[in-house]
Every structure is written in C-alpha cells, then in structure tokens.
C-alpha cells in the first residue's frame, strides 16, 4: 500500500518525464503532483506534511493514477481537471469557458500596493476582462465599501464568473457586464483593473498545449500583443473619474509595450515575478 508522499513523488516523476508544462497554479512537477494527489483524495491542499505518511488504499491510488494519466494525455491545466483554482488563498471555480486565473494583480490587491493611489473617493471599480471573476471578487473583498463591475466580451466566461460571485456571496456588490472592451461598461470608475489578452503573435504560436487549452480570445493580443491595450487607452479616459488609476497586467510584453507607448508615463508595480509585469497609469497620463 502506497503513502500519500509516495504517490506525490511518483506522480511528479511521471509529469516531469512526460514534459507537461506548468504555470496555471503551480510552477513545477512536485507542486502539481501534490495538488492532484491531495485533491483526488479529498485532503487539505495546504497540509501535505500533515498527511504525507498516510496510507492510501489500492482503489484510491488507482483513482490518483487515472488523474495523472488524464493530465498527461489531455495536456489540460490541472485547474480544468479539478475545477478549482486559488488566488491569494481564495478558492475559485474554473472550467474551459474561462482562462485559469493567475493574475499578479491579485498580489497587489492583497499587499496594498495600489492603495496609495486610492482614497475615500474610491467607490466604483471595474475589473475588465474578468474571466472567471476572480479579480472582481478579490477587489470586493479587499475594499468592502466599493461596488465592482466585472466585464468580459465572453458570455461563457461571465457564466463562470457568476458562479464565483455567488459562491463568495457578493451578488449585491458585483455586477457582471458583457462588453467588448469598454464599449458597454458604465463608469466613471475610480479604479480599473485589467488583465487583458496581451500575448504577441509569435509567442502565441509557441505556447505549450496547456495554454492552447484556454480560450484564445483571452490570450491573443495581435502582432505585438498590444491591440486590446491600444483601444483600452483610447477609450479609458471617458470612463475614468478625475483621480482614477488603471492597473494593467502585460506579462512578459514590456518591450512591446514601451515600443507601442514610448511617451506614456506609467508606474511599474513590483510583483513576485519581477517589476515589469504590472503597471499603473493615472487618468491624467492618458490625456
């Protein structure tokens, strides 16, 4: 009979040998294996040490093995198999209708990095390209006195977001809006959060299968990755209050961003992935 840790170690080797890609909640084979094993066995995801030596019945070990086989054969992100993803310790439902949540903006909400640009006049928040609604939920949790609009072009993604808004009992404070960019949102907003499609065309062609399992609409940003952002910057001033700020995630596209907007004054906000993943733009900088 195997123990939990033995299943994790064997699963990690299996994932590594198969060459699967990570980045949808974990960054390495061991952490992903631990997630899959603990989830399949119904054990707490944050206490591997506490259950590591627990024996696993043969039938349960077979169910774990089948899950690893599914992960390798489908190349779907683990979150699509478990139907759950975590941001800042908060659990969110997710499925193939929406991108797996992993925004570094979640860190900035949690650690207060955005707070110096806010005030007691910050009442209306927009989470644009909300996907499964995770940033909208975290913003509502972080700032209990604000109202949040969560907008996405995808009605399917909004169906997933609705599950999470209700799950976290925030239906009274979060409004879901179907909108192509800012076209159908309300405003004016005091804070706009946006993790848009920003992957450039070359990088899109090179993405591992796990990323291609996600809605392309949520990833592809055109030739240089900046198509959505160009339109966003053109439309945003009319949707922002006088002292509003826009917090924008651009991933690894800083070079393309600076080439596209060479004279725009922005503030780069440090994250666990470095100082060039997320930027803040005050309303006055957008003209």
C-alpha positions in Angstrom: 0.0 0.0 0.0 1.4 3.4 -1.0 1.5 6.5 1.2 0.4 10.0 0.1 4.0 11.2 -0.3 5.0 8.2 -2.4 2.1 8.9 -4.8 3.2 12.6 -5.0 6.8 11.7 -5.7 5.8 9.1 -8.3 3.4 11.5 -9.9 5.9 14.3 -10.0 8.4 12.0 -11.9 5.6 10.9 -14.3 4.7 14.6 -15.0 8.4 15.5 -15.5 9.1 12.6 -17.7 6.1 13.4 -19.9 7.2 17.0 -20.3 4.0 18.7 -19.3 4.0 22.5 -18.9 3.1 24.3 -15.7 2.1 27.9 -14.9 -1.6 27.5 -14.1 -1.3 27.5 -10.3 2.0 25.6 -9.9 5.4 26.1 -11.4 6.9 22.7 -11.0 6.2 18.9 -11.2 6.2 18.3 -7.4 3.8 21.0 -6.5 1.4 20.0 -9.3 1.6 16.3 -8.3 0.8 17.3 -4.7 -2.2 19.3 -5.9 -3.5 16.4 -7.9 -3.0 13.8 -5.3 -4.4 15.8 -2.4 -7.4 16.9 -4.5 -8.2 13.4 -5.7 -8.0 12.0 -2.2 -10.1 14.9 -0.7 -7.3 16.0 1.6 -6.4 19.6 2.5 -4.3 21.2 -0.3 -2.2 23.2 2.2 -1.1 20.4 4.5 0.9 17.8 2.6 3.3 17.4 5.6 0.4 16.5 7.9 -0.8 13.7 5.7 2.4 12.7 3.9 2.8 9.3 5.6 -0.9 8.4 5.5 -1.5 5.0 3.7 -3.7 5.1 0.5 -6.0 2.2 -0.3 -5.3 0.5 -3.6 -8.6 1.7 -5.1 -7.8 5.3 -4.2 -4.3 5.0 -5.6 -5.8 3.8 -8.9 -8.0 6.9 -9.0 -4.9 9.1 -8.5 -3.1 7.2 -11.3 -6.1 7.8 -13.6 -6.0 11.5 -12.9 -2.3 11.7 -13.7 -2.9 9.8 -16.9 -5.7 12.3 -17.8 -3.4 15.3 -17.1 -0.7 13.9 -19.4 -2.9 12.7 -22.2 -5.2 15.8 -22.4 -2.5 18.4 -21.6 -5.2 20.4 -19.9 -4.2 22.6 -17.0 -4.8 20.8 -13.7 -7.3 23.5 -12.7 -9.6 22.4 -15.6 -9.4 18.8 -14.2 -10.1 19.8 -10.5 -12.5 22.6 -11.5 -10.7 24.8 -8.9 -8.0 27.4 -8.8 -6.6 29.5 -6.0 -5.5 33.2 -5.8 -4.2 34.7 -2.6 -5.6 31.7 -0.7 -9.1 32.2 -2.1 -10.7 29.3 -4.0 -12.4 29.9 -7.4 -14.4 27.7 -9.7 -13.0 27.4 -13.2 -13.6 25.4 -16.3 -12.7 25.6 -20.0 -15.1 28.5 -20.6 -12.6 30.9 -18.9 -8.9 31.3 -18.6 -7.3 29.8 -15.5 -6.9 32.8 -13.0 -3.3 33.6 -12.3 -3.0 37.4 -12.4 -0.3 39.2 -10.4 -2.8 41.9 -9.8 -4.2 39.7 -7.1 -0.9 40.1 -5.2 -1.1 43.9 -5.5 -4.6 43.9 -4.1 -3.5 41.7 -1.1 -0.3 43.6 -0.2 -1.8 47.1 -0.5 0.5 48.2 -3.4 -2.4 50.0 -5.2 -3.7 51.7 -2.0 -1.5 54.9 -2.2 -3.4 55.9 -5.4 -6.8 55.4 -3.8 -8.8 57.5 -1.4 -12.1 57.8 0.4 -13.4 58.9 -3.0 -12.7 55.4 -4.5 -16.2 54.0 -4.8 -16.5 52.4 -8.3 -14.2 49.7 -9.5 -14.1 47.9 -12.9 -12.5 44.5 -13.5 -12.1 44.4 -17.2 -11.5 41.1 -18.9 -12.8 39.5 -15.7 -12.7 35.9 -17.0 -13.9 33.7 -14.1 -14.4 36.8 -11.9 -11.5 36.2 -9.5 -10.1 39.8 -9.5 -13.5 41.3 -9.1 -14.1 39.1 -6.1 -10.7 39.9 -4.6 -11.3 43.6 -5.1 -14.6 43.4 -3.4 -13.1 41.5 -0.5 -10.2 44.0 -0.3 -12.3 47.1 -0.4 -15.5 46.4 1.4 -17.0 49.8 0.6 -16.7 49.7 -3.2 -19.0 48.5 -5.9 -17.4 46.4 -8.6 -18.4 45.9 -12.3 -16.9 42.8 -13.8 -16.8 42.9 -17.6 -15.9 40.5 -20.3 -16.6 40.0 -24.0 -17.3 36.3 -23.5 -20.7 35.4 -22.2 -19.3 31.9 -21.4 -16.7 33.4 -19.2 -19.3 35.5 -17.5 -21.3 32.4 -16.7 -18.2 31.1 -14.8 -17.8 34.5 -13.1 -21.4 34.3 -11.9 -20.6 31.0 -10.1 -17.8 32.7 -8.2 -19.6 35.9 -7.4 -22.4 33.8 -5.9 -20.0 31.4 -4.2 -18.4 34.3 -2.3 -21.8 35.9 -1.6 -21.0 39.1 -3.5 -24.0 39.3 -5.8 -25.1 42.6 -4.1 -21.8 44.3 -4.8 -20.5 42.8 -8.1 -22.3 43.5 -11.4 -21.4 41.3 -14.4 -21.4 43.1 -17.8 -21.0 41.7 -21.3 -18.8 44.2 -23.1 -16.2 44.4 -25.9 -13.5 46.3 -24.1 -15.0 49.4 -22.5 -17.8 49.7 -25.1 -20.7 48.6 -22.9 -19.5 49.4 -19.4 -20.9 52.2 -17.2 -18.5 54.3 -15.2 -17.0 56.6 -14.4 -14.7 54.3 -12.5 -12.2 55.3 -9.8 -10.1 52.2 -10.3 -9.9 49.9 -13.3 -8.1 46.5 -13.1 -7.3 44.8 -16.3 -5.5 41.5 -17.2 -6.2 41.7 -20.9 -5.2 39.5 -23.9 -1.6 40.6 -24.4 0.4 37.6 -25.9 2.0 38.6 -29.1 1.5 36.5 -32.3 4.9 34.9 -32.2 4.5 33.8 -28.6 1.0 32.5 -29.3 2.5 30.1 -31.9 5.0 28.9 -29.3 2.6 28.3 -26.4 2.5 24.8 -24.8 -0.6 22.8 -25.2 -1.8 23.7 -21.6 -2.1 27.3 -22.7 -3.8 26.4 -26.0 -6.4 24.6 -24.0 -7.6 28.0 -22.7 -9.8 30.4 -24.7 -7.6 32.0 -27.3 -9.7 35.2 -27.0 -8.3 35.7 -23.5 -4.7 35.4 -24.6 -4.0 36.7 -28.1 -3.2 40.4 -28.4 -2.3 40.7 -32.0 1.1 41.0 -33.8 2.8 42.8 -30.9 0.3 41.9 -28.2 -0.9 45.5 -27.8 -4.1 45.6 -29.9 -6.5 45.4 -27.0 -4.4 47.8 -24.9 -4.3 50.5 -27.7 -8.1 50.6 -27.8 -8.3 50.5 -24.0 -6.1 53.6 -23.6 -8.1 55.4 -26.3 -11.4 54.7 -24.6 -10.4 54.7 -20.9 -10.3 58.5 -20.1 -14.0 58.8 -20.8 -14.7 56.0 -18.4 -12.5 57.2 -15.5 -13.1 59.8 -12.8 -10.6 62.6 -12.5 -8.3 61.0 -10.0 -8.8 57.4 -11.2 -6.0 54.9 -12.0 -5.8 51.9 -14.3 -3.8 48.9 -13.2 -2.8 46.8 -16.2 -1.0 43.4 -16.4 1.2 42.9 -19.5 3.1 39.7 -18.6 6.4 39.5 -20.5 5.5 42.1 -23.0 7.3 45.2 -21.6 9.4 45.7 -24.7 6.4 45.7 -26.9 4.5 47.9 -24.5 7.2 50.6 -24.4 7.6 50.4 -28.2 3.9 51.0 -28.6 3.6 53.7 -26.0 7.1 55.3 -25.8 5.9 58.6 -24.2 3.3 57.3 -21.8 4.2 57.9 -18.1 3.4 54.8 -16.1 4.3 53.4 -12.7 5.7 49.8 -12.7 4.5 47.8 -9.6 6.8 45.1 -8.2 5.4 41.6 -8.1 6.7 38.2 -7.2 7.5 37.8 -10.9 9.5 41.0 -11.1 9.0 44.7 -11.7 7.8 44.6 -15.3 4.6 42.5 -15.2 2.1 45.1 -14.0 1.9 48.8 -14.4 -0.3 51.6 -13.2 -1.5 54.5 -15.3 -3.1 57.6 -13.7 -6.0 59.2 -15.5 -4.1 62.3 -16.3 -1.4 60.4 -18.1 -3.9 59.2 -20.7 -4.9 62.6 -21.8 
